Amino acid sequence: MLDKTRTLPALLMILPSVALAFWIIGYPIYDVAHTSLHAVNRFGKVQDFAGLANFARLFEDPIFIGSLWRTILWTVTVVGGTILLSIPIAVMLNEDFHGRGVARVIVMLPWAISLAMTAIVWRWSLNGQYGMINATLFQLGILERPTEWLANFDTAFPIEIGIGILVSIPFTSTVLLGGLSSIPNDVYEAATIDGATGWQRFRFITLPLMKPFLQIAIVLNVINVFNSFPIIWVLTQGEPANSTDILVTYLYKLAFRYGKLDVAAAMSLIMFAILLVFTAAYIILAARSEEKGA
């Protein structure tokens, strides 16, 4: 039974923090929702009530539909590729070998560099006239003429996905490495004595015990990659002809290049709803998984 003499003061103490959190999170959501239901001129002045007209305009816009599908492709491939590459990297960095500290620093070092700076370096390297990639391929005899890597969708978007994976590996490897460090060596020693092979130890010990850390890495990466702006914006700005736009880059164009603040607000709510559904689904699945494991 709750002790009212202690509960009430505790609630009063956390009340300012709760009110501040509601203000910081709740007011922007209210403001965006209010804007999405009204017409807004290019100067940001809210005008007549428009109902769901801004949402209807979005779903009639082929660029928005294309950006939505590319965002799904972008998120799934970047997060999937990151997880697949980070697991073996984390396993290797968890092994005891000479120079492990240096190897960990090398893997984690790109994490300290901003995404915008990384994207600028890659844009310079991929330049069709003087980029390092073209020069190297020329020297190796693989290319006979300059290739504009970022000028068409077939090469630009896969390159952006590859860069997205590379910049996501340091953070993901750190999360997984923390999980691997928490697994006691006694478990592996007992499995080795019982005759388990390396693959069996990984399959039946490492992966199950790493599951909570994998879930955290997937959720954080999905939210981060879904909203990732710098890589695509610096490399192609969603061009050519909006063919590499994802939702967040098209949202920026709508709001600050085309001056359609009302439609941009509606798009922000749709993106927020997508992430909210994903997070709710994850919480439900995680809760069911814990119940089965209990």
C-alpha positions in Angstrom: 0.0 0.0 0.0 1.3 3.5 -0.9 2.5 5.8 1.9 0.7 9.0 1.1 2.9 11.0 3.4 5.9 10.0 1.2 4.2 9.7 -2.2 2.8 13.2 -2.4 6.1 15.0 -1.7 7.8 12.8 -4.3 5.2 13.6 -6.9 5.5 17.3 -6.2 9.2 17.1 -6.6 9.1 15.5 -10.0 6.1 17.7 -11.2 8.3 20.5 -12.6 10.4 18.0 -14.6 7.2 16.3 -16.0 5.7 19.7 -16.9 9.0 20.7 -18.6 9.0 17.5 -20.6 5.4 18.0 -21.7 6.2 21.5 -22.8 9.4 20.6 -24.7 7.8 17.5 -26.4 4.1 18.4 -26.4 4.1 22.0 -27.6 6.1 21.3 -30.9 3.8 18.4 -31.7 0.7 20.6 -31.1 2.2 23.4 -33.2 3.0 21.1 -36.1 -0.4 19.5 -35.9 -2.1 22.9 -35.9 0.0 24.0 -38.9 -0.8 20.9 -40.8 -4.5 21.6 -40.6 -4.3 25.1 -41.9 -3.1 26.9 -45.0 0.2 28.8 -44.5 1.7 31.4 -46.8 5.4 31.6 -47.8 6.1 33.9 -44.8 4.9 31.4 -42.3 1.6 33.1 -41.5 -1.2 30.6 -40.6 -4.3 31.3 -42.5 -7.6 29.5 -43.1 -8.5 26.1 -41.7 -7.8 23.5 -44.4 -8.8 20.2 -42.7 -6.9 17.2 -44.2 -6.2 18.9 -47.5 -2.5 19.1 -46.8 -2.4 15.4 -46.2 -4.4 14.7 -49.4 -1.9 16.9 -51.4 0.9 14.8 -50.1 -0.5 11.4 -51.1 -1.3 12.8 -54.5 2.4 13.8 -54.9 4.5 11.2 -56.7 7.7 12.6 -55.2 6.4 12.0 -51.7 5.3 8.4 -52.6 8.7 7.8 -54.1 10.5 9.3 -51.2 8.5 7.1 -48.8 9.5 3.9 -50.6 13.1 5.0 -50.8 13.1 5.8 -47.1 11.9 2.2 -46.3 14.6 0.8 -48.6 17.2 3.2 -47.2 16.4 2.3 -43.6 16.1 -1.5 -44.0 19.3 -1.8 -46.1 21.4 0.5 -43.9 20.3 -0.9 -40.6 20.4 -4.5 -41.9 23.9 -4.1 -43.4 25.1 -2.3 -40.3 24.0 -5.1 -38.0 25.4 -7.9 -40.2 28.8 -6.2 -40.4 28.9 -5.0 -36.8 28.4 -8.5 -35.3 31.7 -10.0 -36.6 33.6 -6.8 -35.9 32.4 -6.7 -32.3 33.2 -10.4 -31.9 36.7 -9.9 -33.2 37.3 -6.8 -31.0 36.1 -8.8 -28.0 38.9 -11.4 -28.6 42.1 -11.0 -26.6 44.9 -10.3 -29.2 48.0 -8.1 -29.4 47.0 -4.5 -30.5 43.3 -4.9 -29.6 43.2 -1.5 -28.0 44.5 0.1 -31.2 42.1 -1.9 -33.3 39.2 -0.7 -31.2 40.3 2.9 -31.5 40.6 2.6 -35.3 37.1 1.1 -35.6 35.5 3.7 -33.2 37.5 6.7 -34.6 35.0 7.6 -37.5 32.3 8.0 -34.8 34.1 11.2 -33.7 33.8 12.8 -37.2 30.6 14.6 -38.1 28.4 13.0 -40.7 28.5 16.2 -42.8 32.3 16.2 -42.9 32.3 12.5 -43.8 29.9 13.1 -46.6 31.9 16.1 -47.9 35.0 13.9 -48.1 33.1 11.2 -50.0 31.6 13.7 -52.4 35.1 15.0 -53.2 36.3 11.4 -53.7 33.4 10.5 -56.0 33.7 13.6 -58.2 33.6 12.6 -61.8 36.4 14.8 -63.0 39.0 14.9 -60.3 37.8 12.4 -57.6 40.1 9.9 -56.0 37.8 6.9 -56.9 37.9 7.7 -60.7 41.7 8.3 -60.6 42.3 5.0 -58.8 40.1 3.0 -61.2 41.9 4.7 -64.1 45.3 3.6 -62.8 44.0 0.0 -62.4 42.7 0.0 -65.9 39.1 -0.6 -64.8 37.7 2.6 -66.2 38.2 4.0 -69.7 36.3 7.3 -69.2 35.2 9.4 -66.2 32.1 8.2 -64.4 29.7 10.7 -62.7 28.9 8.4 -59.7 26.5 10.9 -58.1 24.7 12.0 -61.3 22.3 9.1 -61.7 20.2 7.0 -59.3 21.6 3.6 -60.2 25.0 4.5 -58.7 24.2 7.4 -56.4 21.7 5.7 -54.1 23.6 2.4 -53.6 26.7 4.6 -52.8 24.7 6.6 -50.2 23.5 3.3 -48.6 27.1 2.0 -48.4 28.3 5.2 -46.8 25.3 5.1 -44.4 26.4 1.6 -43.3 30.0 2.6 -42.9 29.2 5.6 -40.6 26.8 3.5 -38.5 29.2 0.6 -37.8 31.2 2.4 -35.0 28.2 3.1 -32.8 26.6 -0.3 -33.4 29.9 -2.2 -32.8 30.2 -0.3 -29.5 26.7 -1.4 -28.3 27.4 -5.0 -29.3 30.8 -5.0 -27.8 29.3 -3.9 -24.5 26.9 -6.9 -24.7 29.7 -9.3 -25.5 31.8 -8.1 -22.6 29.0 -8.9 -20.2 28.9 -12.6 -21.2 30.9 -14.6 -18.6 33.8 -16.7 -20.0 32.7 -19.6 -17.8 29.8 -20.3 -20.2 32.1 -20.6 -23.1 34.6 -22.8 -21.2 31.8 -25.2 -20.2 30.5 -25.4 -23.8 34.1 -26.1 -25.0 34.5 -28.9 -22.5 31.2 -30.3 -23.7 32.6 -30.4 -27.3 30.8 -27.4 -28.8 32.4 -26.0 -32.0 33.0 -22.3 -32.5 29.9 -21.9 -34.6 27.8 -23.8 -32.1 29.1 -21.5 -29.3 28.2 -18.5 -31.4 24.8 -19.8 -32.5 23.6 -21.1 -29.1 25.4 -18.9 -26.6 26.5 -15.6 -28.1 23.5 -14.8 -30.2 20.8 -15.6 -27.5 22.7 -13.6 -24.8 23.2 -10.7 -27.2 19.5 -10.4 -28.1 18.7 -7.5 -25.8 21.7 -5.5 -27.1 20.8 -6.4 -30.7 17.3 -5.1 -30.1 18.6 -1.8 -28.7 21.0 -1.4 -31.6 18.2 -2.1 -34.2 15.8 0.4 -32.6 18.3 3.2 -32.2 19.7 2.7 -35.7 16.2 2.6 -37.3 15.3 5.9 -35.6 18.6 7.5 -36.5 18.8 6.3 -40.1 15.2 7.0 -40.8 15.8 10.7 -39.9 19.4 10.8 -41.3 19.8 14.0 -43.3 23.5 14.9 -43.9 24.7 12.1 -46.1 22.1 12.3 -48.8 21.8 16.1 -48.7 25.6 16.7 -49.0 26.1 14.0 -51.7 23.2 14.7 -54.0 20.6 16.9 -52.3 18.1 14.3 -53.4 18.9 14.8 -57.1 18.9 14.0 -60.0 15.2 14.8 -60.3 14.4 13.9 -56.7 15.4 10.3 -57.5 17.5 10.0 -54.3 15.3 11.9 -52.0 14.1 10.3 -48.8 11.4 11.7 -46.6 13.6 14.0 -44.5 15.4 15.6 -47.5 12.1 16.1 -49.3 10.6 17.6 -46.1 13.5 20.1 -46.0 12.8 21.0 -49.7 9.1 21.4 -49.1 9.6 23.7 -46.1 12.6 25.8 -47.0 13.0 25.6 -50.8 9.4 25.5 -52.0 7.9 27.4 -49.1 5.1 24.9 -48.5 5.2 25.0 -44.7 1.6 23.5 -44.3 2.4 20.5 -46.4 5.7 20.1 -44.7 4.0 20.1 -41.3 1.6 17.3 -42.5 4.6 15.3 -43.7 6.3 15.8 -40.3 3.3 14.3 -38.6 3.3 11.3 -41.0 7.0 10.6 -40.3 6.4 11.0 -36.5 3.5 8.5 -36.8 5.6 6.0 -38.7 8.3 6.0 -36.0 5.7 5.9 -33.3 4.1 2.7 -34.8 7.6 1.1 -35.2 8.4 1.9 -31.5 5.1 0.6 -30.2 5.5 -2.6 -32.3 9.0 -3.0 -30.8 7.8 -2.5 -27.3 5.0 -5.1 -27.7 7.3 -7.7 -29.3 9.9 -7.1 -26.6 7.3 -7.5 -23.9 6.0 -10.8 -25.5 9.6 -12.1 -25.8 10.2 -11.4 -22.1 7.0 -13.2 -21.1 8.0 -16.3 -23.1 11.5 -16.2 -21.6 10.2 -15.8 -18.1 
